[in-house]
Amino acid sequence: MIMKMKYNIFKILALAVCISPFTAFAQEEAAKEPEKTTDKPVKQTFQSGTLINNQTVVGLKKKSLEFMIQHRFGVIKDESNMYGLFDPANIRFGLGYGLTERFAIGVGVTKNKHVYDINGKYVILRQTKSGKMPVTVTAYGEMCRSGLSDENFFNQEGKYNGNDRYSYFSELMVGRKFNEHFSFQAAFTYSYLNIVPVGMLNANMGASVGGRYKFSNQSSVIIDFDYPITSQTDATLQPKPNIGLGLEVSTSGHQFQIFVTTADGILNNVSRTYNQNDFLNRQLMIGFNINRLWSF
């Protein structure tokens, strides 16, 4: 019995010795096969989802929470108003949350006209590192409601309608990160206000562009420009184009933008339909955006 067990053990060892070279060869061949890699999307086309007065193609990551403060001082005049710092300011507080890697929702409140907003952003296409998809395409929309008293919403017939408190904005953005330094995007915008002054249209279309040049690991020069396409019936109500130029400083969890801009309205539909500040007349103001980001 003992001799039979020894013989069986000897056969197992002999079989292992014979098989081991083939096993090693198979492992070596497997190591030579290239690993399958996915075509990963480009990261940080822009540092945050906001660029001065505009949204960007960048969305929030899944399970990330963003808190934002957007602030605009008064129009710069001279030392009498401390270059706009002593004039009444406009401010917005906002929260955003990434539900998926492509879809995020948000809420906010703005001082001027006491406006509450809800918004959503969806990244339709993402630029890839291989270049197979050369651009990022993102859609954004928001609905706003003003909390001012009823008398601010009487129509031309002197009647109040609760729906007149609402306004809407949507846009489609196309952006590209050209290299580690330069990113650029363009967008088509559409605004709809349920109540407007006589001589102004409810529906307004526009276009915008924005860019960033990153000159260090944390700092970038940023610019944006909005152009109203729709012509108003009353030429005196025709909005002026918006332009902004500033500096962005970023860390892993914070983004800080300080800039000069012509747009005193922070909400998208307001800045694109009511702006009367003219860059050519030096009607500029100082503003800043602060973002704080948490990931869970």
C-alpha positions as CSV (number, residue, x, y, z in Angstrom):
1,M,0.0,0.0,0.0
2,I,2.8,2.4,0.9
3,M,4.7,1.5,-2.3
4,K,1.5,2.3,-4.3
5,M,1.1,5.7,-2.7
6,K,4.7,6.5,-3.3
7,Y,4.3,5.5,-6.9
8,N,1.2,7.7,-7.3
9,I,3.0,10.7,-5.8
10,F,5.9,10.1,-8.1
11,K,3.5,10.2,-11.1
12,I,1.9,13.5,-10.0
13,L,5.4,15.1,-9.5
14,A,6.5,13.9,-12.9
15,L,3.3,15.2,-14.6
16,A,3.8,18.6,-12.9
17,V,7.4,18.8,-14.1
18,C,6.3,18.0,-17.7
19,I,3.4,20.5,-17.7
20,S,5.2,23.4,-16.0
21,P,7.2,24.5,-19.1
22,F,4.0,24.7,-21.1
23,T,2.3,26.7,-18.4
24,A,5.2,29.1,-18.2
25,F,5.2,29.4,-22.0
26,A,1.4,30.2,-22.0
27,Q,1.9,32.8,-19.3
28,E,4.7,34.4,-21.3
29,E,2.6,34.5,-24.4
30,A,-0.3,36.0,-22.5
31,A,2.0,38.7,-21.2
32,K,3.0,39.6,-24.7
33,E,-0.6,40.2,-25.8
34,P,-1.5,43.9,-25.6
35,E,-4.0,44.9,-23.0
36,K,-7.4,46.1,-24.2
37,T,-7.8,49.8,-23.2
38,T,-10.9,51.9,-23.4
39,D,-10.9,55.2,-25.2
40,K,-10.9,57.5,-22.2
41,P,-12.5,61.0,-22.3
42,V,-10.4,64.1,-22.1
43,K,-10.3,65.6,-18.6
44,Q,-10.7,69.3,-17.6
45,T,-11.6,70.9,-20.8
46,F,-12.4,73.7,-18.5
47,Q,-11.6,73.8,-14.8
48,S,-15.3,74.2,-13.7
49,G,-18.8,74.3,-15.1
50,T,-18.9,78.1,-15.2
51,L,-16.8,80.5,-17.2
52,I,-17.4,84.1,-16.0
53,N,-21.1,84.5,-17.2
54,N,-21.4,81.3,-19.2
55,Q,-21.9,77.6,-18.6
56,T,-19.1,75.3,-19.9
57,V,-19.2,71.9,-21.5
58,V,-17.8,70.4,-18.2
59,G,-20.3,68.6,-16.0
60,L,-20.1,67.5,-12.4
61,K,-18.8,64.0,-11.7
62,K,-21.1,61.4,-10.2
63,K,-21.7,61.9,-6.5
64,S,-20.0,65.3,-6.4
65,L,-21.5,68.3,-4.7
66,E,-20.7,71.9,-5.8
67,F,-21.4,75.1,-3.9
68,M,-21.0,78.3,-5.9
69,I,-21.0,82.0,-5.1
70,Q,-21.4,84.4,-8.0
71,H,-21.0,88.2,-7.3
72,R,-21.2,91.3,-9.4
73,F,-20.4,94.8,-8.1
74,G,-21.7,98.1,-9.5
75,V,-20.5,99.7,-12.8
76,I,-17.0,101.2,-12.4
77,K,-17.0,105.0,-12.3
78,D,-14.3,106.6,-10.2
79,E,-13.2,106.8,-6.5
80,S,-16.7,108.3,-5.6
81,N,-18.2,104.9,-5.8
82,M,-14.9,103.1,-5.1
83,Y,-14.9,101.9,-8.7
84,G,-18.2,100.1,-8.3
85,L,-17.5,98.4,-5.0
86,F,-19.8,100.8,-3.0
87,D,-22.7,100.4,-5.4
88,P,-25.5,97.9,-4.8
89,A,-24.3,94.4,-5.8
90,N,-25.9,91.4,-7.3
91,I,-25.2,87.9,-5.9
92,R,-26.2,84.3,-6.5
93,F,-25.8,81.2,-4.3
94,G,-26.0,77.9,-6.1
95,L,-25.8,74.1,-5.3
96,G,-25.2,71.4,-7.9
97,Y,-25.0,67.6,-7.7
98,G,-23.8,65.0,-10.1
99,L,-26.4,62.2,-10.4
100,T,-24.4,60.3,-13.1
101,E,-21.1,60.8,-14.9
102,R,-23.0,62.8,-17.5
103,F,-26.1,64.3,-15.8
104,A,-26.2,66.9,-13.0
105,I,-28.9,69.0,-11.4
106,G,-28.8,72.3,-9.5
107,V,-30.7,75.0,-7.6
108,G,-29.9,78.6,-6.9
109,V,-31.2,81.9,-5.6
110,T,-30.3,85.4,-7.0
111,K,-30.6,88.7,-5.2
112,N,-31.9,90.9,-8.1
113,K,-35.6,90.3,-8.6
114,H,-35.4,87.6,-5.9
115,V,-35.1,84.8,-8.5
116,Y,-35.1,81.1,-7.6
117,D,-33.8,78.7,-10.3
118,I,-33.5,75.0,-11.0
119,N,-31.2,73.7,-13.7
120,G,-29.8,70.6,-15.4
121,K,-26.8,69.8,-17.5
122,Y,-26.2,66.7,-19.7
123,V,-23.0,65.8,-21.4
124,I,-24.1,64.3,-24.7
125,L,-20.7,63.6,-26.2
126,R,-17.3,63.6,-24.6
127,Q,-14.0,64.4,-26.4
128,T,-11.7,61.4,-26.3
129,K,-7.9,61.2,-25.9
130,S,-7.6,59.2,-29.1
131,G,-9.3,62.0,-31.1
132,K,-12.0,59.6,-32.3
133,M,-14.5,62.1,-30.7
134,P,-12.9,65.5,-31.3
135,V,-15.3,67.6,-29.2
136,T,-17.5,67.6,-26.1
137,V,-21.2,68.4,-26.7
138,T,-23.3,69.5,-23.7
139,A,-26.9,70.7,-23.2
140,Y,-28.0,73.0,-20.4
141,G,-31.4,74.3,-19.3
142,E,-32.8,76.3,-16.4
143,M,-36.2,77.4,-15.2
144,C,-36.5,80.6,-13.0
145,R,-39.2,82.0,-10.8
146,S,-39.2,85.5,-9.3
147,G,-40.3,86.0,-5.8
148,L,-41.1,89.7,-6.1
149,S,-44.6,91.0,-5.0
150,D,-47.5,90.6,-7.4
151,E,-47.6,94.2,-8.6
152,N,-44.3,93.6,-10.4
153,F,-46.1,91.2,-12.8
154,F,-49.2,93.1,-14.0
155,N,-49.5,92.9,-17.7
156,Q,-50.4,95.6,-20.1
157,E,-54.1,95.1,-19.2
158,G,-53.4,95.5,-15.5
159,K,-54.0,91.8,-14.8
160,Y,-51.8,89.5,-12.7
161,N,-50.9,86.1,-13.9
162,G,-48.7,83.8,-11.8
163,N,-47.1,82.3,-14.9
164,D,-45.5,85.6,-15.6
165,R,-43.1,85.0,-12.8
166,Y,-41.4,82.3,-14.8
167,S,-38.6,82.5,-17.4
168,Y,-36.6,79.8,-19.1
169,F,-33.1,79.4,-20.7
170,S,-31.5,76.6,-22.7
171,E,-28.3,76.2,-24.7
172,L,-26.3,73.7,-26.7
173,M,-22.5,73.9,-26.2
174,V,-19.6,72.5,-28.3
175,G,-16.1,72.6,-26.8
176,R,-12.7,71.3,-27.4
177,K,-9.5,71.0,-25.4
178,F,-6.8,71.6,-28.0
179,N,-3.8,71.0,-25.7
180,E,-2.9,71.2,-22.0
181,H,-3.0,75.0,-22.2
182,F,-5.9,76.1,-24.5
183,S,-9.6,75.2,-24.5
184,F,-12.4,76.8,-26.5
185,Q,-16.2,76.5,-26.8
186,A,-19.1,78.0,-28.7
187,A,-22.8,77.8,-27.9
188,F,-26.3,78.6,-29.3
189,T,-28.7,80.0,-26.6
190,Y,-32.4,80.4,-26.3
191,S,-34.2,82.5,-23.7
192,Y,-38.0,82.8,-23.1
193,L,-39.5,85.3,-20.6
194,N,-43.3,85.0,-20.0
195,I,-43.6,88.8,-19.4
196,V,-41.5,91.5,-21.0
197,P,-41.7,95.3,-21.6
198,V,-43.7,96.5,-24.6
199,G,-41.3,96.5,-27.6
200,M,-39.4,93.4,-26.4
201,L,-39.9,89.9,-27.7
202,N,-40.6,87.0,-25.3
203,A,-38.3,84.6,-27.2
204,N,-34.7,85.5,-27.8
205,M,-31.8,83.7,-29.4
206,G,-28.1,84.3,-29.1
207,A,-24.6,82.9,-29.5
208,S,-21.7,82.8,-27.1
209,V,-18.0,81.8,-27.1
210,G,-15.5,81.2,-24.3
211,G,-11.9,80.3,-23.9
212,R,-9.2,79.5,-21.4
213,Y,-5.4,79.7,-21.6
214,K,-3.7,77.8,-18.8
215,F,-0.3,79.4,-18.1
216,S,0.6,77.5,-14.9
217,N,-0.6,74.4,-13.0
218,Q,-3.1,76.5,-11.1
219,S,-3.7,79.7,-13.1
220,S,-5.5,80.6,-16.3
221,V,-6.6,83.6,-18.3
222,I,-10.3,83.3,-19.2
223,I,-12.6,85.2,-21.6
224,D,-16.2,85.0,-22.7
225,F,-18.5,86.8,-25.2
226,D,-22.3,86.8,-25.7
227,Y,-24.0,88.1,-28.8
228,P,-27.8,88.7,-29.1
229,I,-29.1,87.4,-32.4
230,T,-32.8,88.4,-32.0
231,S,-33.7,92.0,-32.9
232,Q,-36.2,93.7,-30.6
233,T,-39.1,95.7,-31.9
234,D,-38.1,98.7,-29.8
235,A,-34.4,99.4,-30.7
236,T,-33.9,101.1,-27.4
237,L,-34.5,97.8,-25.7
238,Q,-32.0,95.9,-27.8
239,P,-29.5,94.2,-25.4
240,K,-25.8,95.0,-25.8
241,P,-23.3,92.2,-26.3
242,N,-21.6,90.9,-23.1
243,I,-17.9,90.5,-22.7
244,G,-15.8,89.3,-19.8
245,L,-12.1,88.9,-19.2
246,G,-10.4,87.6,-16.1
247,L,-8.1,85.3,-14.1
248,E,-8.9,81.8,-12.8
249,V,-7.0,80.2,-9.9
250,S,-7.8,76.5,-9.1
251,T,-6.9,73.9,-6.5
252,S,-8.2,70.3,-6.3
253,G,-11.4,71.5,-4.5
254,H,-11.7,75.2,-5.2
255,Q,-12.0,77.4,-8.3
256,F,-11.8,81.2,-8.0
257,Q,-12.4,83.5,-10.9
258,I,-12.0,87.3,-10.8
259,F,-12.9,89.4,-13.8
260,V,-14.3,92.5,-15.4
261,T,-17.5,92.2,-17.3
262,T,-20.3,94.2,-18.8
263,A,-23.1,91.8,-17.6
264,D,-24.7,92.8,-14.3
265,G,-27.3,90.0,-14.5
266,I,-26.0,86.7,-13.3
267,L,-28.8,84.5,-14.6
268,N,-28.4,83.5,-18.2
269,N,-31.7,84.7,-19.5
270,V,-31.3,88.1,-17.8
271,S,-27.7,88.8,-18.9
272,R,-28.7,88.0,-22.5
273,T,-31.9,89.9,-22.8
274,Y,-31.6,93.0,-20.5
275,N,-28.0,94.0,-20.5
276,Q,-27.5,97.7,-21.5
277,N,-23.9,98.1,-20.4
278,D,-21.7,98.9,-23.4
279,F,-18.1,97.8,-23.5
280,L,-17.3,100.6,-25.9
281,N,-18.5,103.1,-23.4
282,R,-16.4,101.4,-20.6
283,Q,-19.4,100.4,-18.7
284,L,-17.7,97.6,-16.8
285,M,-17.9,96.0,-13.4
286,I,-15.8,93.8,-11.2
287,G,-17.1,90.3,-10.5
288,F,-16.0,87.0,-9.1
289,N,-17.1,83.4,-9.0
290,I,-16.1,81.0,-6.2
291,N,-16.6,77.2,-6.5
292,R,-16.2,74.6,-3.7
293,L,-16.4,71.0,-4.7
294,W,-16.8,67.8,-2.6
295,S,-16.7,64.2,-3.9
296,F,-18.5,61.3,-2.1
